[in-house]
């Protein structure tokens, strides 16, 4: 069982572990390699935006991701059951988590974060 997640607003970026990435790239080719590179780039850029808004950013390749859901309930997200191999989970312990699957641009990510956390 993974450790309990911290309380408060946080975004969990998920992607395959380095060893898993190598296997995926060998099987899928350069398109998936580009997707992983794009995800790393945009997730890195998003971290400073989150920091400015006092939202914790975390990165994981764990197969089970604990998140605080509505009313601080703990929910386990199974990474393999998500729509894409990369993405982000927005959580605050007040409302149900929101999963952003795949690679999103800085503008799209900022809009989703502003909406979810009710930022100006």
Backbone as a chain_set.jsonl record, in Angstrom:
{"seq": "XXXXXXXXXXXXXXXXXXXXXXXXXXXXXXXXXXXXXXXXXXXXXXXXXXXXXXXXXXXXXXXXXXXXXXXXXXXXXXXXXXXXXXXXXXXXXXXXXXXXXXXXXXXXXXXXXXXXXXXX", "coords": {"N": [[0.846, -1.183, 0.0], [0.657, 2.187, -0.924], [2.118, 5.164, 0.629], [0.159, 7.474, 2.658], [-1.345, 10.23, 0.997], [-0.28, 13.691, 1.009], [-2.174, 16.389, 2.505], [-4.079, 19.078, 1.027], [-3.767, 21.254, -1.908], [-2.514, 19.724, -4.841], [-0.636, 18.611, -7.674], [-0.151, 15.75, -9.485], [2.118, 14.509, -11.584], [2.27, 11.94, -13.875], [4.122, 9.275, -15.346], [5.836, 6.74, -17.308], [8.39, 4.757, -15.674], [11.995, 5.221, -15.973], [13.212, 2.769, -16.977], [10.946, 1.5, -17.999], [10.241, 3.342, -19.928], [12.287, 3.056, -21.824], [11.727, 0.479, -22.806], [9.171, 0.881, -23.884], [9.726, 2.758, -25.884], [11.39, 1.24, -27.553], [9.495, -0.598, -28.461], [7.411, 1.011, -29.532], [8.554, 3.132, -30.971], [9.803, 6.238, -32.489], [7.753, 8.156, -32.295], [6.492, 7.826, -29.804], [8.633, 8.36, -28.19], [8.966, 11.071, -28.7], [6.558, 12.024, -27.634], [6.956, 11.454, -24.901], [9.182, 13.102, -24.389], [8.018, 15.615, -24.917], [6.076, 15.655, -22.89], [7.719, 15.66, -20.575], [8.961, 18.158, -20.92], [6.754, 20.03, -20.89], [5.602, 19.41, -18.385], [7.662, 20.115, -16.685], [7.775, 22.883, -17.181], [5.275, 23.58, -16.22], [5.565, 23.243, -13.511], [6.733, 25.551, -12.325], [4.659, 27.396, -12.613], [2.76, 26.195, -10.957], [4.11, 26.334, -8.48], [4.161, 29.129, -8.127], [1.515, 29.512, -7.539], [1.184, 28.258, -5.175], [0.769, 25.48, -5.176], [1.425, 22.144, -4.764], [3.721, 20.262, -6.658], [4.216, 17.048, -7.919], [6.043, 14.208, -9.069], [5.643, 11.04, -10.505], [6.159, 7.556, -11.124], [4.968, 5.47, -10.126], [2.9, 2.562, -9.937], [0.527, 2.6, -8.48], [-1.295, 5.287, -7.365], [-1.869, 7.272, -4.697], [-4.493, 9.475, -3.857], [-6.121, 12.333, -2.442], [-9.506, 12.493, -2.215], [-12.875, 13.744, -2.593], [-14.062, 15.148, 0.438], [-11.783, 14.439, 1.828], [-11.337, 11.716, 1.546], [-9.34, 8.826, 0.867], [-8.18, 7.794, -2.216], [-7.162, 5.352, -4.52], [-5.439, 5.586, -7.46], [-5.05, 3.711, -10.294], [-2.411, 3.608, -12.336], [-2.061, 2.231, -14.768], [-4.638, 1.913, -15.673], [-5.428, 4.319, -16.598], [-6.179, 6.676, -19.225], [-3.989, 7.418, -20.859], [-0.377, 7.044, -21.165], [0.996, 9.054, -19.969], [0.398, 11.99, -17.977], [-1.533, 14.135, -15.789], [-2.726, 14.489, -12.456], [-5.06, 16.332, -10.809], [-5.678, 17.412, -7.576], [-7.304, 18.173, -4.477], [-8.455, 17.388, -2.133], [-10.966, 18.232, -1.529], [-12.747, 18.233, -3.654], [-13.618, 15.832, -6.239], [-10.813, 14.224, -7.743], [-9.221, 15.416, -10.761], [-8.314, 14.104, -13.834], [-5.889, 14.718, -16.215], [-5.221, 13.544, -19.166], [-2.489, 12.536, -21.213], [-0.354, 14.735, -23.153], [-0.401, 18.131, -22.455], [-0.499, 21.541, -23.456], [1.201, 24.474, -22.119], [-0.642, 26.581, -21.875], [-3.145, 25.278, -21.985], [-2.898, 23.647, -19.731], [-2.609, 25.559, -17.669], [-5.142, 26.773, -17.82], [-6.812, 24.622, -17.061], [-5.89, 24.183, -14.436], [-6.462, 26.664, -13.237], [-9.255, 26.599, -13.388], [-9.923, 24.253, -11.898], [-8.813, 24.719, -9.328], [-9.949, 27.097, -8.793], [-8.674, 29.594, -9.364], [-7.617, 32.952, -10.046]], "CA": [[0.0, 0.0, 0.0], [1.443, 3.415, -0.957], [1.9, 6.03, 1.788], [-0.963, 8.407, 2.548], [-0.968, 11.465, 0.312], [-0.407, 14.897, 1.826], [-3.391, 17.187, 2.325], [-3.897, 20.332, 0.306], [-3.74, 21.185, -3.374], [-1.31, 19.194, -5.47], [-0.738, 18.031, -9.008], [0.723, 14.594, -9.609], [2.44, 14.178, -12.965], [2.626, 10.526, -13.954], [4.714, 8.785, -16.59], [6.551, 5.486, -17.063], [9.731, 4.807, -15.099], [13.011, 5.208, -17.04], [13.345, 1.442, -17.601], [9.732, 1.294, -18.775], [10.305, 4.229, -21.097], [13.157, 2.436, -22.826], [10.988, -0.634, -23.415], [8.081, 1.446, -24.694], [10.321, 3.381, -27.068], [11.816, 0.15, -28.447], [8.306, -1.2, -29.067], [6.54, 1.962, -30.229], [9.317, 3.96, -31.9], [10.14, 7.633, -32.227], [6.584, 8.967, -31.945], [6.286, 7.756, -28.36], [9.779, 9.054, -27.6], [8.651, 12.504, -28.787], [5.491, 12.279, -26.668], [7.564, 11.471, -23.564], [9.985, 14.323, -24.306], [7.088, 16.743, -24.808], [5.493, 15.618, -21.553], [8.732, 16.119, -19.619], [9.141, 19.595, -21.13], [5.591, 20.791, -20.409], [5.436, 19.196, -16.943], [8.679, 20.956, -16.053], [7.333, 24.283, -17.288], [4.093, 23.751, -15.368], [5.972, 23.244, -12.095], [6.925, 26.923, -11.828], [3.31, 27.97, -12.512], [2.148, 25.636, -9.747], [4.817, 26.916, -7.341], [3.68, 30.507, -7.986], [0.153, 29.463, -7.003], [1.26, 27.466, -3.933], [0.239, 24.138, -5.409], [2.538, 21.184, -4.761], [3.893, 19.438, -7.856], [4.901, 15.784, -7.669], [6.247, 13.376, -10.251], [5.653, 9.632, -10.108], [6.005, 6.469, -12.085], [4.383, 4.383, -9.334], [1.691, 1.998, -10.552], [-0.615, 2.994, -7.655], [-1.118, 6.685, -6.959], [-2.893, 7.669, -3.723], [-4.925, 10.875, -3.929], [-7.221, 12.691, -1.551], [-10.701, 12.797, -3.0], [-13.89, 14.524, -1.887], [-14.165, 14.973, 1.893], [-10.493, 13.91, 2.288], [-11.214, 10.264, 1.396], [-8.172, 8.403, 0.102], [-8.525, 6.995, -3.39], [-5.974, 4.855, -5.22], [-5.561, 5.624, -8.919], [-4.177, 2.735, -10.943], [-1.848, 4.298, -13.498], [-2.267, 1.438, -15.985], [-6.039, 2.011, -16.101], [-5.676, 5.665, -17.115], [-6.327, 6.748, -20.679], [-2.721, 7.597, -21.551], [0.76, 6.655, -20.319], [1.448, 10.256, -19.271], [-0.673, 12.919, -17.656], [-1.492, 14.799, -14.489], [-3.91, 14.361, -11.614], [-5.271, 17.51, -9.967], [-6.403, 17.004, -6.378], [-7.267, 19.134, -3.368], [-9.087, 16.804, -0.964], [-12.296, 18.8, -1.357], [-13.553, 17.756, -4.775], [-13.058, 14.641, -6.868], [-9.634, 14.537, -8.558], [-9.397, 15.542, -12.21], [-7.193, 13.53, -14.565], [-5.583, 15.287, -17.522], [-4.454, 12.506, -19.847], [-1.667, 12.926, -22.346], [0.441, 15.96, -23.1], [-1.163, 19.367, -22.655], [0.376, 22.717, -23.544], [1.204, 25.337, -20.932], [-1.887, 27.347, -21.82], [-4.228, 24.348, -21.63], [-2.683, 23.224, -18.352], [-2.926, 26.7, -16.8], [-6.598, 26.943, -17.81], [-7.372, 23.537, -16.252], [-5.528, 24.426, -13.032], [-7.256, 27.811, -12.769], [-10.636, 26.145, -13.233], [-10.046, 23.262, -10.83], [-8.501, 25.323, -8.021], [-10.657, 28.38, -8.735], [-7.699, 30.673, -9.327], [-7.925, 34.079, -10.943]], "C": [[0.888, 1.242, 0.0], [1.181, 4.261, 0.291], [0.718, 6.973, 1.56], [-0.505, 9.696, 1.872], [-1.094, 12.665, 1.243], [-1.725, 15.619, 1.538], [-3.05, 18.435, 1.518], [-3.811, 20.134, -1.198], [-2.408, 20.634, -3.882], [-1.648, 18.645, -6.842], [0.294, 16.925, -9.091], [0.906, 14.306, -11.091], [2.869, 12.719, -12.999], [3.154, 10.172, -15.339], [5.438, 7.481, -16.282], [7.919, 5.744, -16.421], [10.765, 4.761, -16.226], [13.176, 3.846, -17.736], [12.127, 1.127, -18.468], [9.704, 2.138, -20.03], [11.139, 3.585, -22.209], [12.437, 1.305, -23.549], [9.894, -0.126, -24.344], [8.632, 2.042, -25.982], [10.785, 2.319, -28.06], [10.622, -0.463, -29.176], [7.549, -0.239, -29.98], [7.277, 2.887, -31.205], [9.425, 5.422, -31.498], [8.945, 8.497, -31.849], [6.358, 8.983, -30.434], [7.438, 8.443, -27.636], [9.525, 10.559, -27.601], [7.562, 12.886, -27.784], [6.067, 12.375, -25.258], [8.419, 12.722, -23.366], [9.095, 15.558, -24.138], [6.468, 16.801, -23.414], [6.485, 16.134, -20.517], [8.922, 17.633, -19.707], [7.978, 20.388, -20.516], [5.345, 20.596, -18.908], [6.454, 20.032, -16.171], [8.29, 22.424, -16.066], [6.154, 24.551, -16.353], [4.464, 23.84, -13.9], [6.15, 24.653, -11.55], [5.574, 27.642, -11.69], [2.626, 27.479, -11.23], [2.788, 26.238, -8.494], [4.333, 28.353, -7.07], [2.296, 30.56, -7.338], [0.043, 28.586, -5.753], [0.557, 26.116, -4.042], [1.439, 23.201, -5.539], [2.544, 20.391, -6.064], [4.686, 18.195, -7.472], [5.002, 15.017, -8.979], [6.331, 11.927, -9.795], [5.594, 8.72, -11.323], [5.411, 5.254, -11.363], [3.117, 3.855, -10.006], [0.418, 2.354, -9.784], [-0.361, 4.381, -7.102], [-2.222, 7.05, -5.971], [-3.209, 9.16, -3.859], [-6.02, 11.097, -2.893], [-8.38, 13.129, -2.431], [-11.649, 13.645, -2.15], [-13.933, 14.135, -0.421], [-12.954, 14.238, 2.457], [-10.412, 12.383, 2.264], [-9.962, 9.956, 0.579], [-8.641, 7.491, -1.031], [-7.229, 6.565, -4.066], [-6.264, 4.862, -6.716], [-4.556, 4.624, -9.479], [-3.707, 3.32, -12.268], [-2.118, 3.539, -14.793], [-3.698, 1.502, -16.504], [-6.382, 3.392, -16.651], [-5.609, 5.657, -18.638], [-4.999, 6.787, -21.425], [-1.576, 7.241, -20.617], [1.363, 7.837, -19.575], [0.245, 11.133, -18.974], [-0.48, 13.526, -16.291], [-2.816, 14.572, -13.768], [-3.968, 15.589, -10.718], [-6.116, 17.081, -8.779], [-6.272, 18.068, -5.293], [-7.91, 18.589, -2.09], [-10.49, 17.312, -0.704], [-13.242, 18.27, -2.439], [-12.903, 16.5, -5.353], [-11.856, 15.043, -7.72], [-9.992, 14.631, -10.038], [-8.137, 15.002, -12.883], [-7.088, 14.224, -15.918], [-4.681, 14.279, -18.225], [-3.677, 13.072, -21.02], [-0.883, 14.195, -22.086], [-0.489, 17.145, -23.335], [-0.175, 20.53, -22.676], [0.291, 23.53, -22.249], [-0.119, 26.078, -20.776], [-3.064, 26.466, -21.4], [-4.126, 23.93, -20.161], [-3.066, 24.341, -17.385], [-4.432, 26.913, -16.705], [-7.262, 25.87, -16.945], [-7.101, 23.767, -14.766], [-6.344, 25.586, -12.47], [-8.707, 27.4, -12.509], [-10.787, 25.233, -12.02], [-9.844, 23.894, -9.447], [-9.141, 26.7, -7.819], [-9.7, 29.559, -8.524], [-8.126, 31.784, -10.266], [-6.925, 34.151, -12.06]], "O": [[1.785, 1.35, 0.836], [0.147, 4.103, 0.94], [0.327, 7.235, 0.423], [0.589, 10.193, 2.141], [-1.916, 12.66, 2.159], [-2.307, 15.473, 0.463], [-1.883, 18.79, 1.353], [-3.785, 19.009, -1.696], [-1.334, 21.021, -3.421], [-2.785, 18.268, -7.127], [1.472, 17.137, -8.801], [-0.038, 13.907, -11.775], [3.74, 12.31, -12.233], [2.697, 10.696, -16.356], [5.634, 7.148, -15.113], [8.518, 6.804, -16.602], [10.448, 4.31, -17.327], [13.27, 3.79, -18.962], [12.264, 0.552, -19.548], [9.206, 1.708, -21.07], [10.744, 3.574, -23.375], [12.53, 1.188, -24.771], [9.713, -0.637, -25.449], [8.059, 1.847, -27.053], [10.598, 2.471, -29.267], [10.714, -0.806, -30.354], [7.103, -0.619, -31.062], [6.677, 3.373, -32.164], [9.179, 5.799, -30.352], [9.115, 9.49, -31.141], [6.067, 10.03, -29.856], [7.236, 9.043, -26.58], [9.831, 11.245, -26.625], [7.632, 13.944, -27.158], [5.706, 13.276, -24.501], [8.386, 13.334, -22.298], [9.382, 16.434, -23.322], [6.351, 17.878, -22.828], [6.128, 16.956, -19.673], [9.031, 18.309, -18.683], [8.195, 21.303, -19.721], [4.921, 21.533, -18.232], [6.135, 20.591, -15.121], [8.459, 23.125, -15.068], [6.055, 25.628, -15.766], [3.74, 24.459, -13.12], [5.752, 24.924, -10.417], [5.375, 28.411, -10.75], [1.996, 28.257, -10.514], [2.085, 26.609, -7.554], [4.125, 28.736, -5.918], [1.951, 31.536, -6.672], [-1.055, 28.223, -5.332], [-0.147, 25.679, -3.132], [2.349, 23.445, -6.331], [1.504, 19.91, -6.515], [5.703, 18.284, -6.783], [4.166, 15.157, -9.872], [7.009, 11.617, -8.815], [5.062, 9.065, -12.379], [5.358, 4.155, -11.916], [2.35, 4.628, -10.581], [-0.661, 2.405, -10.375], [0.656, 4.628, -6.453], [-3.389, 7.131, -6.355], [-2.309, 9.993, -3.961], [-6.745, 10.175, -2.52], [-8.247, 14.016, -3.274], [-11.258, 14.19, -1.118], [-13.852, 12.957, -0.072], [-13.068, 13.504, 3.438], [-9.521, 11.806, 2.888], [-9.573, 10.733, -0.293], [-9.4, 6.545, -0.818], [-6.294, 7.359, -4.167], [-7.21, 4.227, -7.181], [-3.365, 4.685, -9.175], [-4.493, 3.504, -13.198], [-2.379, 4.162, -15.822], [-3.945, 1.175, -17.665], [-7.499, 3.614, -17.12], [-5.053, 4.744, -19.249], [-4.897, 6.238, -22.522], [-1.773, 7.144, -19.406], [2.155, 7.649, -18.651], [-0.792, 11.034, -19.63], [0.6, 13.446, -15.705], [-3.875, 14.477, -14.388], [-3.037, 15.855, -9.957], [-7.159, 16.453, -8.956], [-5.263, 18.767, -5.206], [-7.907, 19.271, -1.065], [-11.141, 16.872, 0.244], [-14.385, 17.908, -2.163], [-11.777, 16.152, -4.998], [-11.88, 16.098, -8.355], [-10.945, 14.004, -10.502], [-7.024, 15.399, -12.537], [-8.062, 14.311, -16.666], [-3.497, 14.178, -17.904], [-4.144, 13.967, -21.725], [-0.768, 14.661, -20.953], [-1.264, 17.16, -24.291], [0.852, 20.501, -21.998], [-0.576, 23.3, -21.405], [-0.65, 26.186, -19.671], [-3.878, 26.861, -20.565], [-5.126, 23.868, -19.445], [-3.764, 24.102, -16.4], [-4.947, 27.203, -15.626], [-8.176, 26.174, -16.179], [-7.987, 23.569, -13.934], [-6.859, 25.503, -11.355], [-9.306, 27.815, -11.517], [-11.688, 25.429, -11.204], [-10.608, 23.634, -8.517], [-8.906, 27.373, -6.815], [-9.891, 30.394, -7.64], [-8.916, 31.56, -11.183], [-7.017, 35.032, -12.915]]}, "num_chains": 1, "name": "protein.A"}
